[in-house]
Amino acid sequence: MTGFEITGASAADMEMIRGWADEEGWNPGDSDRFAFAVADPEGFLVGRLDGEPVASISAVRYGEGFGFIGFYIARPAFRGRGYGIRVWNAGMERLRGRLVGLDGVVDQQANYRKSGFRSAWNNIRHEGVPHAGDGAVEDFEVVDAAGLPFGRLAAYDRRFFPASRDAFLSAWTALPGRTALAAVRDGRIEGLGVIRPCSGAARIGPLYASTPQVAAGLIRRLAERTPGGLVSVDVPDANPGAVELFTGLGLTPTFEAARMYTGPAPEVELPGIYGVTSLELG
């Protein structure tokens, strides 16, 4: 492959990759790249042919033993020529020795299985305008997450994610244009939701909650923060209560991807996950 090289992504490259993902119909957040860069500044790779970007991947390290693959894209005109697999191999090499996760679109899942990945559950994107509440009294308070001690938020997030990711979480919840809300009951954090603008429906993620009622309260308030109230949430089908909730709220399944790992699925509190943070970084 004369003239092909793999380099780290620049800030301009990360904006370009976001555009590629949009063209694939993935609807990434408008400012996600800024939080992604904080998560692992060297975790984004670009394959270039004679200087022209033709493929990408993110291979982000979390903690000492976990990693996540995302943004695995070869430009349509360059597919089937071996450039994508070269970038894939470089990303996987960067995560050697770690448990690796990814969210695989349906038509790529067989290829991921060949690389040692196995399905743990499906993340099913639900989209729509949530129905109004039924007027029931809520026994929790919804507050701006920025007003809570960050250490408490990070500890809460750690219950639902395989590794600590404090720097990423700090950026993810505070970037301009997005809203982070927490549900609090008797001084305890009972839920957390973040909404961010996208080229399509605004995406909510993560969405954690102790009960469906808490999740419903958060999603309705988050939907109020976006024009028209149109939102999308990537819901793990391993939490049947979450799927039932979003169906009841009037949201419709539009897209799915399999959460896959190279080893046993990490232990997280799945019953509390109503929406994953991001299909690109876990």
C-alpha positions in Angstrom: 0.0 0.0 0.0 2.4 2.6 -1.2 1.5 6.1 -0.1 -0.8 4.9 2.8 0.0 5.9 6.4 -1.8 6.1 9.7 -1.5 9.2 11.9 -3.0 10.6 15.0 -6.1 12.8 14.3 -5.8 16.6 14.5 -8.7 18.8 15.7 -9.6 19.4 12.1 -9.5 15.7 11.5 -11.9 15.1 14.4 -14.4 17.5 12.9 -14.0 15.7 9.5 -14.6 12.3 11.2 -17.8 13.7 12.8 -19.0 14.7 9.3 -18.3 11.2 8.0 -20.3 9.7 10.9 -23.2 12.0 10.1 -23.1 10.8 6.5 -23.4 7.3 7.8 -26.6 8.3 9.6 -25.1 8.0 13.1 -26.1 11.5 14.2 -23.1 12.3 16.5 -23.4 15.3 18.8 -22.3 18.7 17.5 -19.6 19.1 20.2 -18.9 15.5 21.1 -15.4 15.7 19.6 -14.2 18.1 22.4 -15.1 15.6 25.1 -13.7 12.7 23.1 -10.4 14.5 22.8 -10.3 14.9 26.6 -11.0 11.2 27.1 -7.8 10.1 25.2 -6.0 12.7 23.1 -4.1 10.0 21.2 -7.1 7.7 20.7 -8.2 8.9 17.3 -6.4 7.6 14.1 -6.7 8.6 10.5 -5.6 6.5 7.5 -4.3 8.7 4.6 -3.6 7.7 1.0 -1.1 10.1 -0.5 -2.1 12.6 2.1 -5.9 12.2 1.6 -7.9 11.0 4.6 -9.7 7.8 3.6 -10.4 5.9 6.9 -10.7 6.5 10.6 -11.0 4.8 13.9 -11.1 5.7 17.6 -9.4 3.4 20.1 -9.8 5.1 23.4 -8.2 3.9 26.6 -10.1 4.1 29.9 -8.3 3.4 33.1 -5.8 0.5 33.2 -7.8 -2.3 31.6 -10.6 -1.1 29.3 -10.9 0.3 25.8 -13.5 1.2 23.3 -13.6 1.2 19.5 -15.6 3.7 17.6 -15.7 5.8 14.4 -14.5 2.9 12.3 -15.2 4.3 8.9 -13.7 3.8 5.4 -14.8 6.4 2.9 -17.2 4.7 0.4 -14.9 5.2 -2.6 -12.0 3.5 -0.9 -13.8 0.4 0.6 -12.7 -3.1 -0.2 -9.1 -2.0 -0.8 -7.6 -2.9 2.6 -7.3 0.6 4.0 -10.1 0.1 6.6 -8.5 -3.2 8.0 -5.2 -1.5 8.3 -6.7 1.3 10.5 -8.7 -1.4 12.4 -5.5 -3.3 13.2 -3.8 -0.1 14.4 -6.7 0.7 16.7 -6.8 -2.8 18.2 -3.0 -2.8 18.6 -3.4 0.3 20.7 -5.8 -1.5 23.0 -3.8 -4.7 23.2 -4.2 -6.4 26.6 -7.4 -4.6 27.5 -11.0 -5.7 27.5 -12.4 -3.9 24.4 -15.9 -2.9 23.7 -17.7 -1.4 20.7 -21.2 -0.9 19.3 -21.5 -2.8 16.0 -23.9 -1.9 13.3 -25.9 -4.8 12.0 -24.0 -5.3 8.7 -20.6 -5.3 10.5 -21.3 -7.6 13.4 -20.1 -10.8 11.6 -16.7 -9.1 10.9 -16.4 -8.1 14.5 -17.1 -11.6 15.6 -14.2 -12.8 13.4 -12.0 -10.4 15.5 -13.1 -12.0 18.7 -16.0 -9.8 19.8 -19.2 -11.3 21.2 -22.6 -9.6 21.6 -23.7 -8.7 25.1 -26.9 -6.8 24.3 -28.4 -4.5 21.7 -28.6 -0.7 22.0 -31.8 0.3 20.3 -32.2 4.0 19.4 -35.6 5.3 20.3 -36.6 8.6 18.8 -39.6 11.0 19.2 -41.2 13.6 21.4 -42.0 12.2 24.8 -45.6 12.2 26.0 -46.5 14.7 28.7 -46.5 13.4 32.2 -49.6 12.1 34.0 -49.5 14.7 36.8 -48.3 12.1 39.4 -46.5 13.6 42.3 -42.7 13.0 42.1 -40.8 12.2 45.3 -37.5 13.4 43.8 -36.0 16.8 42.8 -34.5 17.5 39.4 -31.5 19.9 39.6 -28.7 21.2 37.4 -26.0 18.6 37.7 -23.4 21.4 37.6 -24.5 22.4 41.1 -23.5 19.1 42.6 -20.0 18.2 43.8 -18.3 16.7 40.8 -16.8 13.8 42.8 -20.3 12.6 43.6 -21.3 12.7 39.9 -18.2 10.8 39.0 -18.8 8.2 41.6 -22.4 7.8 40.4 -21.2 7.4 36.8 -18.7 4.7 37.8 -21.6 2.4 38.8 -22.7 2.2 35.2 -19.4 2.3 33.3 -16.5 -0.2 33.3 -13.8 2.3 34.2 -13.4 5.7 35.7 -13.6 8.6 33.2 -13.6 11.7 35.2 -12.0 14.1 32.7 -14.3 12.9 29.9 -17.4 13.2 32.2 -16.5 16.7 33.3 -16.3 17.8 29.6 -19.3 15.8 28.5 -21.6 17.3 31.1 -20.4 20.9 30.8 -19.8 21.7 27.1 -21.8 24.7 25.7 -25.2 23.9 24.3 -25.9 20.8 26.4 -27.8 20.3 29.6 -27.0 17.9 32.4 -29.7 17.2 35.0 -29.6 15.1 38.1 -32.5 13.6 40.1 -31.9 13.9 43.9 -33.9 12.2 46.6 -33.0 12.7 50.3 -29.6 14.0 49.3 -28.8 10.9 47.1 -28.3 11.1 43.4 -31.0 8.9 41.9 -30.5 9.7 38.2 -28.4 11.6 35.7 -29.2 12.7 32.1 -27.4 14.7 29.5 -28.9 16.1 26.3 -26.8 17.5 23.5 -27.6 19.1 20.1 -27.0 17.1 16.9 -27.7 17.6 13.2 -30.8 15.4 13.7 -32.8 14.7 16.9 -31.0 15.9 20.1 -29.4 12.9 21.8 -29.8 12.0 25.4 -27.0 10.0 27.0 -26.1 8.9 29.5 -29.5 8.4 31.1 -29.2 6.7 34.5 -32.1 6.3 36.9 -33.0 4.3 40.0 -36.6 3.7 38.7 -38.6 4.2 35.5 -40.4 7.1 37.1 -37.1 8.9 37.7 -36.0 8.2 34.1 -39.3 9.5 32.8 -39.0 12.7 34.8 -35.5 13.3 33.5 -36.2 12.7 29.9 -39.3 14.9 29.9 -37.3 17.8 31.4 -34.4 17.2 29.0 -36.7 17.2 26.0 -38.0 20.7 27.1 -34.5 22.0 26.5 -34.5 21.3 22.8 -36.7 23.0 20.1 -39.8 20.9 19.4 -38.8 18.3 22.1 -37.5 15.8 19.5 -35.0 13.5 21.2 -33.2 10.2 20.6 -31.9 7.7 23.2 -29.8 4.6 22.7 -31.6 2.1 25.0 -30.0 -1.2 26.1 -32.4 -4.0 25.5 -30.7 -5.8 28.5 -32.9 -3.4 30.6 -36.5 -4.4 29.6 -37.9 -1.8 31.9 -36.1 0.9 29.8 -37.5 -0.4 26.6 -41.0 -0.5 28.0 -40.6 3.0 29.4 -39.6 4.6 26.0 -42.3 2.7 24.2 -44.8 4.0 26.7 -43.5 7.6 26.2 -44.2 7.3 22.5 -40.7 7.0 21.2 -40.1 4.7 18.1 -37.1 2.4 17.4 -35.1 3.8 14.5 -31.6 2.2 14.7 -29.8 -0.5 16.5 -26.2 -1.6 17.3 -24.9 -4.6 19.2 -22.8 -3.8 22.3 -19.9 -6.3 21.9 -16.8 -7.1 24.0 -13.7 -9.2 23.5 -14.3 -10.9 26.8 -17.0 -11.3 29.4 -19.2 -8.2 29.6 -18.0 -6.0 32.5 -20.1 -5.8 35.6 -22.2 -2.6 35.6 -25.6 -1.8 37.0 -27.6 -2.5 33.9 -31.0 -2.0 35.5 -30.1 1.6 36.1 -29.0 2.3 32.5 -31.9 3.7 30.5 -29.6 5.3 27.8 -25.9 4.7 27.0 -23.6 7.7 26.8 -22.5 7.3 23.3 -22.3 4.6 20.6 -18.9 6.0 19.7 -17.2 5.9 23.1 -19.3 3.7 25.2 
